[in-house]
């Protein structure tokens, strides 16, 4: 993805969008160190990924679109494990608040293998929040969530931004990220076709509606009939 070059300001909530196969998941996995870049330089949370990979991983939390939980651990044991692995002190009070916030308190002692898809997603998000990372990388985080949980997620993403975290949200649900994100990174075929404030994207490419959907279609040249409602695990 030699044409992928962008910078997201600290504290911003950025939408990473693009057509199927554009490279969104690849971009996120590269930023958090799971994939090795073929060229170029990556700085994440004020650390160089090549020379300071452990520092990047310490400051960054990644929630994939299908979180790989430990089936033999309970919900609260997942939070305990994260607290131990990342040396989070006095974690229990924060963990209890996160369980309440995501309506998981009654599932605290339930094994991950017994959770629904949406519940597993919420556990992964709670684990990421518990660390209070500098950067949050969320790949299709609303998959499997019901409307109340989506509202909670959007509220908590704003709160994470307010405490100073930078959030990059990859999603095909343009209507749901349109009012959430203040920064846009739009990619197609591994190339960045726009990177900048959402208000600027709307002003330049949003037409009469000024919507993110309109920006998407104008910059990618995708057919509206083919793209609306599409979901991909690219």
VMD Tcl script that draws the C-alpha trace (Angstrom):
set ca {
  {0.00 0.00 0.00}
  {2.59 2.49 -1.12}
  {0.05 5.28 -1.52}
  {-1.20 5.09 2.05}
  {-0.02 8.22 3.87}
  {-2.00 10.07 6.50}
  {-1.77 11.60 9.96}
  {-4.58 11.80 12.51}
  {-4.40 14.60 15.10}
  {-4.22 13.68 18.78}
  {-7.65 13.50 20.38}
  {-9.49 13.16 17.06}
  {-12.14 10.57 16.27}
  {-11.26 9.52 12.72}
  {-13.29 7.42 10.32}
  {-11.31 5.03 8.12}
  {-13.61 4.23 5.19}
  {-13.34 2.83 1.70}
  {-14.84 0.26 -0.70}
  {-14.55 -3.48 -0.18}
  {-10.92 -4.55 -0.40}
  {-9.57 -1.01 -0.08}
  {-7.13 -2.06 2.65}
  {-8.82 -0.78 5.81}
  {-8.16 -3.85 7.95}
  {-4.65 -4.19 6.53}
  {-3.96 -0.58 7.46}
  {-5.17 -1.05 11.04}
  {-3.29 -4.31 11.53}
  {-0.12 -2.67 10.25}
  {-0.53 0.31 12.57}
  {-0.74 -1.93 15.63}
  {2.21 -4.10 14.61}
  {0.40 -7.30 13.59}
  {1.49 -6.91 9.95}
  {4.89 -5.66 8.86}
  {4.92 -2.72 6.44}
  {6.73 -3.36 3.17}
  {8.06 0.20 3.08}
  {7.69 3.61 4.62}
  {7.61 4.82 8.21}
  {4.87 4.52 10.80}
  {4.54 6.57 13.98}
  {1.77 5.64 16.37}
  {1.18 7.38 19.71}
  {4.42 9.36 19.33}
  {6.46 6.17 18.90}
  {8.18 4.70 15.85}
  {6.74 1.29 15.03}
  {10.02 -0.02 13.57}
  {12.33 0.99 16.43}
  {9.85 1.06 19.34}
  {7.32 -1.72 18.65}
  {6.71 -2.56 22.32}
  {6.03 1.08 23.15}
  {3.51 1.27 20.30}
  {1.75 -1.85 21.57}
  {1.74 -0.49 25.12}
  {0.10 2.77 24.04}
  {-2.28 1.27 21.49}
  {-5.40 -0.89 21.84}
  {-6.81 -2.80 18.89}
  {-10.32 -4.25 18.69}
  {-10.73 -6.44 15.57}
  {-14.05 -7.06 13.88}
  {-14.23 -10.57 15.39}
  {-12.45 -10.42 18.77}
  {-10.57 -13.64 19.63}
  {-11.50 -14.06 23.29}
  {-10.31 -16.89 25.52}
  {-13.21 -19.35 25.60}
  {-12.23 -20.76 29.01}
  {-12.06 -17.37 30.75}
  {-15.04 -15.52 32.17}
  {-15.82 -11.91 31.33}
  {-14.26 -10.56 34.54}
  {-11.24 -12.83 34.08}
  {-10.63 -11.22 30.69}
  {-10.47 -7.81 32.35}
  {-8.24 -9.20 35.09}
  {-5.92 -10.70 32.50}
  {-5.63 -7.39 30.63}
  {-4.97 -5.53 33.88}
  {-2.20 -7.98 34.76}
  {-0.64 -8.04 31.29}
  {-0.53 -4.24 31.00}
  {0.10 -3.58 34.70}
  {-3.09 -1.63 35.27}
  {-3.27 -0.83 38.98}
  {-6.51 -0.68 40.99}
  {-8.39 -1.98 37.99}
  {-11.44 -3.56 39.62}
  {-13.49 -0.37 40.16}
  {-12.94 0.72 36.55}
  {-13.75 -2.79 35.35}
  {-17.03 -2.82 37.26}
  {-17.98 0.54 35.76}
  {-17.24 -0.73 32.25}
  {-19.33 -3.85 32.86}
  {-22.22 -1.67 33.98}
  {-21.81 0.70 31.06}
  {-21.96 -2.10 28.50}
  {-24.69 -4.03 30.32}
  {-22.33 -6.90 31.11}
  {-22.53 -6.99 34.91}
  {-24.83 -10.01 34.96}
  {-22.40 -11.80 32.60}
  {-19.29 -11.10 34.67}
  {-18.84 -14.77 35.62}
  {-19.96 -16.18 32.27}
  {-17.45 -17.98 30.07}
  {-16.61 -16.28 26.79}
  {-17.66 -19.43 24.93}
  {-21.23 -18.88 26.17}
  {-21.50 -15.26 25.02}
  {-23.34 -13.99 21.96}
  {-21.47 -12.25 19.14}
  {-22.47 -8.82 20.43}
  {-21.50 -9.65 24.01}
  {-18.05 -10.78 22.88}
  {-17.64 -7.52 21.03}
  {-18.51 -5.52 24.14}
  {-16.07 -7.53 26.27}
  {-13.26 -6.75 23.82}
  {-14.14 -3.05 23.84}
  {-14.26 -2.99 27.65}
  {-10.81 -4.64 27.78}
  {-9.44 -1.99 25.43}
  {-10.93 0.85 27.47}
  {-9.60 -0.57 30.75}
  {-6.04 0.17 29.61}
  {-6.84 3.82 28.80}
  {-4.57 3.70 25.72}
  {-3.31 6.72 23.83}
  {-4.62 5.30 20.55}
  {-7.68 3.13 19.92}
  {-7.93 1.20 16.66}
  {-11.47 -0.11 16.16}
  {-12.19 -2.32 13.15}
  {-15.95 -2.56 12.49}
  {-16.65 -2.18 16.23}
  {-20.44 -1.99 15.79}
  {-20.75 -5.45 14.24}
  {-23.17 -7.56 16.25}
  {-24.25 -4.73 18.55}
  {-27.90 -3.88 19.14}
  {-29.09 -0.22 18.94}
  {-28.65 0.52 22.71}
  {-25.13 -0.90 22.61}
  {-24.29 1.13 19.50}
  {-25.44 4.28 21.30}
  {-23.30 3.38 24.32}
  {-20.30 2.69 22.11}
  {-20.63 6.05 20.37}
  {-20.94 7.85 23.70}
  {-17.88 6.10 25.12}
  {-15.83 6.78 21.99}
  {-16.53 10.48 22.45}
  {-15.50 10.18 26.10}
  {-12.25 8.48 25.14}
  {-11.56 11.36 22.76}
  {-12.31 13.91 25.48}
  {-9.68 12.36 27.75}
  {-7.16 12.82 24.92}
  {-7.12 9.47 23.15}
  {-6.94 9.29 19.36}
  {-9.50 6.92 17.84}
  {-9.47 5.41 14.37}
  {-12.78 3.71 13.50}
  {-13.05 1.54 10.40}
  {-16.64 0.99 9.33}
  {-18.92 0.49 6.34}
  {-21.82 1.96 8.34}
  {-21.39 5.49 7.05}
  {-24.56 6.83 8.64}
  {-23.38 5.71 12.08}
  {-19.90 7.26 11.88}
  {-21.07 10.40 10.06}
  {-22.08 12.17 13.28}
  {-19.39 10.52 15.40}
  {-16.14 11.33 13.63}
  {-14.47 14.71 13.18}
  {-11.69 13.48 10.89}
  {-11.82 11.38 7.72}
  {-9.35 9.01 6.09}
  {-10.78 7.61 2.87}
  {-8.84 4.96 0.99}
  {-9.32 3.09 -2.26}
  {-7.08 0.39 -3.66}
  {-4.53 0.96 -0.91}
  {-4.26 4.67 -1.67}
  {-5.47 7.58 0.45}
  {-7.84 9.71 -1.63}
  {-8.70 12.07 1.24}
  {-7.28 12.76 4.69}
  {-8.46 15.71 6.71}
  {-11.18 17.21 8.92}
  {-14.66 15.85 8.28}
  {-16.02 19.39 7.90}
  {-13.55 19.99 5.08}
  {-14.57 16.76 3.31}
  {-18.23 17.69 3.58}
  {-17.59 21.20 2.31}
  {-15.54 20.10 -0.71}
  {-17.23 16.85 -1.70}
  {-20.51 16.56 0.21}
  {-22.70 18.30 -2.35}
  {-26.04 19.68 -1.20}
  {-26.51 17.12 1.58}
  {-23.00 17.44 2.97}
  {-23.20 13.81 4.09}
  {-20.35 11.36 4.47}
  {-22.19 9.05 2.08}
  {-22.04 11.69 -0.65}
  {-18.35 12.30 0.06}
  {-17.72 8.56 -0.21}
  {-19.39 8.18 -3.60}
  {-17.79 11.28 -5.10}
  {-14.27 10.36 -4.05}
  {-14.41 6.64 -4.81}
  {-16.62 6.66 -7.89}
  {-18.50 3.69 -6.44}
  {-22.07 2.93 -7.52}
  {-24.53 3.81 -4.78}
  {-26.71 0.80 -5.59}
  {-23.75 -1.54 -5.27}
  {-22.28 -0.09 -2.09}
  {-25.12 0.81 0.24}
  {-25.53 -1.80 2.95}
  {-22.39 -3.70 1.96}
  {-20.42 -5.35 4.73}
  {-16.92 -6.74 4.26}
  {-14.14 -8.25 6.32}
  {-11.45 -6.92 3.95}
}
mol new
graphics top color blue
foreach p $ca { graphics top sphere $p radius 0.5 }
foreach p [lrange $ca 0 end-1] q [lrange $ca 1 end] { graphics top cylinder $p $q radius 0.2 }
display resetview
